[in-house]
Amino acid sequence: MIWCGTTRVACVLFFVAAFISIDAAATGKLYRWADENGEVFYSDRVPPQHSKHQRTQLNDRGLTVKVYEGAKTKQQFQKEKRLAKLRNEQSKLIADQRDRDSALVRSFRNVEEIELTMKGQLSTLDVLIKIEHANMHRLKVKLNKELADAAQSERDGHTVAKKQIDEIKSLRSQIRDHQQSIKRHTAGKQELKARFSRDISRFIALKSGPQEFGAGASSSSQLNEINNKEDSIVISLYVCPDNNSCDKAWSLARSYVKAYATRPLEVDTNLLMITKPPHYDEDIGISVARIRRQKESALIFLDVRCKDSSLGRELCLSLKTRSILAGFAPFLKTGVASMSQAKP
């Protein structure tokens, strides 16, 4: 039986030399685990008093082949439940995106058709804006006449009639309503252009080849080998204080993905960012979902994907991946605060 703790230097040296031989080779199994103090042990058997700790089974090259869960605390169960719920909501967004992709490809044969549809809808909004301007101009002419009549009455020493005062108030209210409609239609044009721009980019991407939506092994921070403490599960989540902050955070999230993912973005919408799936063992794929809530604040959730291989799963358990997950929310929070304080 091999029994080795990292606090015993001589034992560690012995383990390195004997790692591929004797007992490990005889049993075909070698385990690695850490106790509650963070001390790491290697052995071909796990003592009963250490069975509550999470452990990994290693092959003859020292690579993880299987992970055995240790006893979980109530907090760990709650975090895992929370993480599973977030991943489920992200999966729903991905399913919705697939449906939209399918509809987009079925609806248009080429980019020119998409642009033609956009121009038609923009023209409709332009007509509505012209109508609002015409109605507002008519109301302003009428208002100016009512104001002039009221001013003349005052110059003549007469009290302005209540009916005329009410009419002036009504005309001003109607003008404000038309101004708000013009603003909405103008904002609608910008949103329409942005949506069609995303649709065109997505259409081109779909036509260029099949979309895999970041397939690979999910980040397994909940199975992290680094320690067995309650904070070993990293939920990479930013809670938006308001819509404006969420828009800023979404833009920053794109920068974060490009900085840490080794694969390019495959999906980039206003609700999802997903890189191409990991190709090599050392690749890191990232997915980000903007999860909207009816009553609660919107959430921006980041998850990491690695290649579905022994080395890939090892990468998803690493400190590197853990750091990417842990750094996301602080990066967005600091960035949004900086953008909000910046002068326009």
Phi and psi in degrees as a GROMACS rama.xvg file:
@    title "Ramachandran Plot"
@    xaxis  label "Phi"
@    yaxis  label "Psi"
@TYPE xy
-94.7176  128.063  ILE-2
-136.103  115.892  TRP-3
-144.909  125.993  CYS-4
-107.207  148.357  GLY-5
-71.5496  -11.3139  THR-6
-80.1894  -10.7021  THR-7
-104.701  99.8393  ARG-8
-58.7387  -43.1824  VAL-9
-62.5926  -38.5951  ALA-10
-67.417  -37.3357  CYS-11
-62.4606  -44.9959  VAL-12
-62.3997  -38.897  LEU-13
-64.2029  -41.6598  PHE-14
-61.1424  -43.6758  PHE-15
-59.045  -40.6594  VAL-16
-73.1196  -34.6686  ALA-17
-99.5732  5.21041  ALA-18
-53.594  -42.5601  PHE-19
-94.9222  1.47222  ILE-20
-120.552  -173.983  SER-21
43.7061  -112.278  ILE-22
-62.6112  -42.9725  ASP-23
-62.1902  -42.4981  ALA-24
-68.6296  -36.0762  ALA-25
-68.2231  -44.1085  ALA-26
-83.7917  -25.5987  THR-27
78.2232  4.67308  GLY-28
-134.943  141.939  LYS-29
-144.17  132.257  LEU-30
-115.206  150.687  TYR-31
-130.284  133.458  ARG-32
-154.374  166.239  TRP-33
-124.981  142.448  ALA-34
-87.1593  -173.374  ASP-35
-66.6653  -15.9954  GLU-36
-94.8721  1.11665  ASN-37
87.8538  1.91243  GLY-38
-75.2418  130.387  GLU-39
-95.2348  136.995  VAL-40
-124.998  151.038  PHE-41
-128.681  134.867  TYR-42
-164.958  159.636  SER-43
-85.6571  -7.14027  ASP-44
-138.325  149.43  ARG-45
-105.754  117.028  VAL-46
-60.0131  148.386  PRO-47
-53.4391  -38.5803  PRO-48
-69.5762  -14.5972  GLN-49
-107.172  2.41973  HIS-50
-68.2301  -17.2867  SER-51
-75.4905  -14.7361  LYS-52
-86.7942  149.114  HIS-53
-65.9111  141.942  GLN-54
-140.849  155.364  ARG-55
-119.756  141.866  THR-56
-94.4116  130.049  GLN-57
-108.407  149.823  LEU-58
-91.8763  -173.289  ASN-59
-71.4419  -6.03887  ASP-60
-102.959  4.37154  ARG-61
82.4241  14.4197  GLY-62
-96.4594  146.997  LEU-63
-70.9563  128.738  THR-64
-113.252  -20.6153  VAL-65
-159.884  147.138  LYS-66
-119.014  129.251  VAL-67
-107.073  125.409  TYR-68
-67.8229  142.442  GLU-69
-93.464  -178.904  GLY-70
-64.7996  135.194  ALA-71
-104.391  144.806  LYS-72
-83.9136  168.633  THR-73
-61.0169  -39.0619  LYS-74
-65.2223  -38.1044  GLN-75
-65.8768  -41.0475  GLN-76
-61.1387  -42.2892  PHE-77
-64.8732  -40.9915  GLN-78
-66.447  -41.4535  LYS-79
-64.3467  -38.3004  GLU-80
-65.1195  -41.4712  LYS-81
-64.3722  -44.2902  ARG-82
-63.7284  -41.7862  LEU-83
-63.3822  -38.0533  ALA-84
-66.3902  -42.7267  LYS-85
-63.7122  -42.4529  LEU-86
-65.0423  -34.2241  ARG-87
-66.9857  -41.3775  ASN-88
-66.416  -37.1591  GLU-89
-64.2117  -40.2072  GLN-90
-61.2183  -37.1988  SER-91
-64.5764  -40.862  LYS-92
-63.3915  -39.6195  LEU-93
-64.5299  -41.3835  ILE-94
-63.1529  -41.9361  ALA-95
-62.1137  -39.4892  ASP-96
-65.0486  -39.0124  GLN-97
-61.7225  -40.3006  ARG-98
-63.746  -42.9034  ASP-99
-65.4438  -39.2419  ARG-100
-60.242  -44.1779  ASP-101
-62.7907  -43.7087  SER-102
-65.4308  -37.7725  ALA-103
-63.4318  -45.4112  LEU-104
-67.8988  -35.4815  VAL-105
-72.6182  -30.756  ARG-106
-81.4325  -27.3827  SER-107
-130.507  145.576  PHE-108
-94.2155  -26.6681  ARG-109
-156.485  175.118  ASN-110
-65.3939  -35.1076  VAL-111
-59.5029  -38.0928  GLU-112
-66.3224  -37.4023  GLU-113
-65.0233  -45.3117  ILE-114
-63.4951  -37.8483  GLU-115
-64.7416  -40.7859  LEU-116
-64.3005  -40.9957  THR-117
-61.55  -44.8587  MET-118
-61.4614  -38.6046  LYS-119
-63.5233  -43.3367  GLY-120
-71.0934  -34.8317  GLN-121
-65.9246  -38.3537  LEU-122
-62.5414  -39.5089  SER-123
-60.9607  -43.8073  THR-124
-66.5375  -36.9558  LEU-125
-61.7375  -40.5313  ASP-126
-63.7085  -43.5231  VAL-127
-62.6012  -39.4163  LEU-128
-65.0753  -40.7848  ILE-129
-63.534  -39.6457  LYS-130
-64.252  -42.5178  ILE-131
-62.17  -42.2877  GLU-132
-63.2196  -41.642  HIS-133
-64.4553  -45.1828  ALA-134
-64.2255  -39.2147  ASN-135
-67.0544  -39.1329  MET-136
-62.4153  -43.3332  HIS-137
-60.8134  -43.0138  ARG-138
-67.1386  -35.8076  LEU-139
-66.8257  -39.1121  LYS-140
-61.7628  -44.9686  VAL-141
-65.2918  -39.3074  LYS-142
-63.9717  -44.6967  LEU-143
-59.7592  -38.1677  ASN-144
-66.1364  -43.4536  LYS-145
-63.8002  -39.3541  GLU-146
-66.6179  -39.8127  LEU-147
-65.0432  -41.8281  ALA-148
-64.7399  -40.8186  ASP-149
-65.0886  -39.7125  ALA-150
-64.8086  -39.6273  ALA-151
-64.9342  -38.6629  GLN-152
-61.7211  -41.6196  SER-153
-65.9875  -39.4627  GLU-154
-65.1055  -32.0592  ARG-155
-81.0454  -0.545495  ASP-156
85.8955  15.1776  GLY-157
-101.248  151.122  HIS-158
-79.7465  135.193  THR-159
-67.7175  130.078  VAL-160
-65.5866  144.884  ALA-161
-59.6039  -38  LYS-162
-60.1777  -38.0987  LYS-163
-72.1203  -38.2692  GLN-164
-62.6197  -44.238  ILE-165
-62.822  -38.2078  ASP-166
-65.1867  -39.9501  GLU-167
-63.3165  -43.6447  ILE-168
-61.7892  -43.1262  LYS-169
-63.8707  -42.5618  SER-170
-63.16  -42.7267  LEU-171
-63.6171  -40.5219  ARG-172
-63.8115  -42.3781  SER-173
-64.7726  -38.277  GLN-174
-63.8435  -41.4248  ILE-175
-62.9591  -39.3338  ARG-176
-61.3877  -43.1583  ASP-177
-66.308  -36.4991  HIS-178
-62.9639  -42.135  GLN-179
-65.5734  -38.1761  GLN-180
-64.0156  -40.2018  SER-181
-63.1459  -41.6295  ILE-182
-62.8827  -42.9382  LYS-183
-63.5956  -44.394  ARG-184
-66.155  -37.2571  HIS-185
-66.2889  -43.9636  THR-186
-64.3253  -35.818  ALA-187
-62.445  -35.8025  GLY-188
-63.8158  -42.8509  LYS-189
-65.2225  -42.6481  GLN-190
-64.1125  -38.8888  GLU-191
-63.65  -44.3946  LEU-192
-62.1623  -42.7551  LYS-193
-64.8092  -42.0571  ALA-194
-64.9072  -44.5429  ARG-195
-68.928  -31.8351  PHE-196
-63.1958  -42.5518  SER-197
-65.316  -39.7314  ARG-198
-63.2069  -40.4944  ASP-199
-64.8238  -45.4729  ILE-200
-61.5223  -41.6709  SER-201
-67.8024  -40.3474  ARG-202
-60.6695  -44.3876  PHE-203
-62.8774  -41.9131  ILE-204
-64.2805  -41.1804  ALA-205
-66.0263  -36.5451  LEU-206
-74.2206  -20.2833  LYS-207
-79.9344  -18.0342  SER-208
164.406  169.629  GLY-209
-64.9921  145.918  PRO-210
-102.396  129.912  GLN-211
-105.917  -5.0871  GLU-212
51.915  46.5178  PHE-213
65.1675  35.882  GLY-214
-59.2595  148.829  ALA-215
152.639  -174.225  GLY-216
-79.2151  131.871  ALA-217
-65.5915  151.014  SER-218
-61.2426  134.291  SER-219
-113.92  52.9087  SER-220
-60.8093  -25.4508  SER-221
-71.4889  -13.8095  GLN-222
-108.482  23.0302  LEU-223
-60.1689  137.208  ASN-224
-86.4242  -13.3668  GLU-225
-60.8067  -41.6434  ILE-226
-156.656  174.176  ASN-227
-112.036  20.3593  ASN-228
-77.1743  165.679  LYS-229
-67.99  -20.3306  GLU-230
-92.6224  15.2402  ASP-231
-70.9027  -20.2602  SER-232
-87.327  122.379  ILE-233
-107.885  114.405  VAL-234
-100.414  111.695  ILE-235
-87.3158  94.9998  SER-236
-142.3  132.577  LEU-237
-116.318  127.472  TYR-238
-96.556  118.599  VAL-239
-75.3247  126.754  CYS-240
-72.1861  -28.0932  PRO-241
-161.341  172.621  ASP-242
-64.3085  -39.6061  ASN-243
-62.9605  -44.9391  ASN-244
-64.5292  -35.3394  SER-245
-66.2718  -38.8692  CYS-246
-62.9258  -42.5611  ASP-247
-65.0726  -43.3798  LYS-248
-63.9376  -35.9636  ALA-249
-64.4376  -40.116  TRP-250
-64.882  -40.6056  SER-251
-67.7076  -34.6138  LEU-252
-61.0886  -37.037  ALA-253
-61.6771  -41.9488  ARG-254
-64.0348  -38.7517  SER-255
-65.0481  -43.7247  TYR-256
-60.6789  -46.8393  VAL-257
-65.3212  -28.0961  LYS-258
-77.3089  -33.319  ALA-259
-112.122  -22.0248  TYR-260
-79.5635  144.057  ALA-261
-94.3042  -2.81065  THR-262
-117.491  147.007  ARG-263
-73.4399  160.537  PRO-264
-65.9297  134.594  LEU-265
-106.311  -36.6755  GLU-266
-122.842  128.078  VAL-267
-143.774  90.6746  ASP-268
-120.241  -171.302  THR-269
-81.2036  -3.45067  ASN-270
-124.785  -19.4885  LEU-271
-138.101  141.373  LEU-272
-133.1  119.553  MET-273
-136.523  129.221  ILE-274
-81.8548  166.571  THR-275
-61.2727  152.955  LYS-276
-65.3182  153.048  PRO-277
-58.0436  136.004  PRO-278
-104.014  -42.3404  HIS-279
-107.786  165.112  TYR-280
-59.5304  -30.3875  ASP-281
-92.1676  4.0168  GLU-282
-75.4963  144.57  ASP-283
-121.466  118.166  ILE-284
-101.915  149.687  GLY-285
-132.869  141.375  ILE-286
-124.87  140.804  SER-287
-131.259  132.191  VAL-288
-123.347  135.953  ALA-289
-99.2792  104.536  ARG-290
-98.0515  112.232  ILE-291
-88.64  143.427  ARG-292
-122.751  151.256  ARG-293
-73.5085  -45.0597  GLN-294
-108.225  -37.557  LYS-295
-84.1124  170.013  GLU-296
-67.9647  150.86  SER-297
-67.3393  155.403  ALA-298
-122.259  145.305  LEU-299
-117.73  114.318  ILE-300
-113.605  128.192  PHE-301
-112.418  137.39  LEU-302
-134.421  155.99  ASP-303
-116.014  142.382  VAL-304
-125.473  140.583  ARG-305
-123.455  169.33  CYS-306
-63.307  140.401  LYS-307
-79.785  71.3057  ASP-308
-144.131  172.617  SER-309
-59.1049  -48.8176  SER-310
-69.1427  -35.4463  LEU-311
-64.4037  -45.1709  GLY-312
-64.6196  -33.6473  ARG-313
-62.9232  -39.7635  GLU-314
-64.0707  -39.1303  LEU-315
-69.0435  -14.9653  CYS-316
-97.1376  0.230742  LEU-317
-83.4842  166.284  SER-318
-63.6704  -33.1966  LEU-319
-59.6313  -49.7147  LYS-320
-65.1765  -41.4214  THR-321
-59.8271  -39.4821  ARG-322
-67.5918  -38.2287  SER-323
-61.7027  -44.6679  ILE-324
-63.9358  -45.0891  LEU-325
-70.4905  -28.5439  ALA-326
-85.1268  -11.1321  GLY-327
-64.689  -57.0626  PHE-328
-60.8917  -45.5809  ALA-329
-60.5292  -36.716  PRO-330
-62.1233  -45.4932  PHE-331
-66.786  -43.4287  LEU-332
-61.3836  -46.1812  LYS-333
-66.1799  -42.3318  THR-334
-64.7011  -43.6519  GLY-335
-63.9117  -41.7771  VAL-336
-62.7768  -40.9551  ALA-337
-66.1391  -40.7628  SER-338
-67.5374  -34.9135  MET-339
-71.324  -31.2855  SER-340
-84.0937  -19.2119  GLN-341
-65.8421  143.454  ALA-342
-75.078  141.883  LYS-343
